[in-house]
Amino acid sequence: MDGLLTFLLFAGLFYFMMRFGCGAHMVHGGHGSHSEHKSDKPSHIDPVCGEAVSVEKGYGKMFEGTLYRFCSRACLDKFDANPQQYLKDSQGESQ
């Protein structure tokens, strides 16, 4: 009987901690605020035209270990033709 009482005590404590304590973020999907949505994700800047491109949209290209996102196929083609030109421009603006 003593073992059953101990088990129920720990089971209740476990439930309480998972529901309201340190495990509650698992139910809600993370430590961020509850009002965060997919549309709140930061976007990438197209290095060719400077337009903001969301994570789910546009075209992506890995170049020298970095992912670049492009708003259109035309911007991607321009980047492919001369990537160093656009990387130099984007690095100059961020410094």
C-alpha positions as CSV (number, residue, x, y, z in Angstrom):
1,M,0.0,0.0,0.0
2,D,2.9,2.3,0.8
3,G,4.4,1.7,-2.7
4,L,1.0,2.6,-4.3
5,L,0.7,5.8,-2.4
6,T,4.3,6.8,-3.4
7,F,3.6,6.0,-7.0
8,L,0.4,8.1,-7.0
9,L,2.2,11.0,-5.4
10,F,5.0,11.0,-8.0
11,A,2.4,10.5,-10.8
12,G,0.5,13.5,-9.6
13,L,3.6,15.6,-9.3
14,F,4.7,14.5,-12.8
15,Y,1.3,15.4,-14.2
16,F,1.3,18.8,-12.5
17,M,4.9,19.7,-13.8
18,M,4.1,18.6,-17.4
19,R,0.8,20.5,-17.4
20,F,1.8,23.7,-15.7
21,G,5.5,23.7,-15.1
22,C,8.7,23.1,-17.0
23,G,7.1,20.6,-19.4
24,A,4.2,22.9,-20.4
25,H,6.2,24.2,-23.4
26,M,6.0,20.8,-25.0
27,V,2.3,21.1,-25.2
28,H,2.3,24.6,-26.7
29,G,5.1,24.0,-29.2
30,G,8.1,25.9,-27.7
31,H,9.2,28.6,-25.4
32,G,8.1,31.5,-27.7
33,S,5.0,33.6,-27.0
34,H,1.7,31.9,-27.7
35,S,0.8,34.5,-30.4
36,E,3.7,33.5,-32.7
37,H,2.6,32.3,-36.1
38,K,4.5,31.0,-39.2
39,S,4.1,34.4,-40.8
40,D,6.1,35.9,-38.0
41,K,9.2,34.0,-39.0
42,P,12.1,36.3,-40.1
43,S,12.5,36.6,-43.8
44,H,15.6,36.6,-46.0
45,I,16.7,39.5,-48.1
46,D,17.1,38.9,-51.8
47,P,20.7,39.9,-52.6
48,V,19.8,40.9,-56.1
49,C,16.8,43.3,-55.7
50,G,16.8,43.7,-51.9
51,E,13.2,42.4,-51.5
52,A,12.2,40.5,-48.3
53,V,11.5,36.8,-49.1
54,S,9.7,34.7,-46.5
55,V,11.2,31.3,-45.6
56,E,8.4,29.4,-47.4
57,K,8.4,31.4,-50.6
58,G,10.7,32.1,-53.5
59,Y,13.8,30.2,-54.6
60,G,16.8,29.1,-52.5
61,K,20.4,28.6,-53.5
62,M,23.3,27.4,-51.4
63,F,26.5,29.3,-52.2
64,E,29.7,28.9,-50.3
65,G,27.9,27.3,-47.3
66,T,25.2,30.1,-47.0
67,L,21.6,29.8,-48.1
68,Y,20.4,32.8,-50.2
69,R,16.7,33.2,-51.0
70,F,15.4,35.0,-54.2
71,C,11.9,36.5,-54.9
72,S,11.9,35.3,-58.5
73,R,13.6,33.0,-61.0
74,A,14.9,36.1,-62.7
75,C,16.8,37.3,-59.6
76,L,18.2,33.8,-59.1
77,D,19.4,33.7,-62.7
78,K,21.1,37.1,-62.3
79,F,22.8,35.8,-59.1
80,D,24.0,32.7,-60.9
81,A,25.5,34.8,-63.7
82,N,27.7,36.8,-61.3
83,P,27.3,36.0,-57.6
84,Q,30.3,38.0,-56.4
85,Q,28.8,41.2,-57.6
86,Y,25.7,40.7,-55.5
87,L,27.5,39.4,-52.5
88,K,29.8,42.4,-52.5
89,D,26.8,44.7,-52.6
90,S,25.0,42.9,-49.8
91,Q,28.1,42.7,-47.6
92,G,28.7,46.4,-48.1
93,E,25.2,47.4,-47.0
94,S,25.3,45.3,-43.8
95,Q,28.6,46.7,-42.5
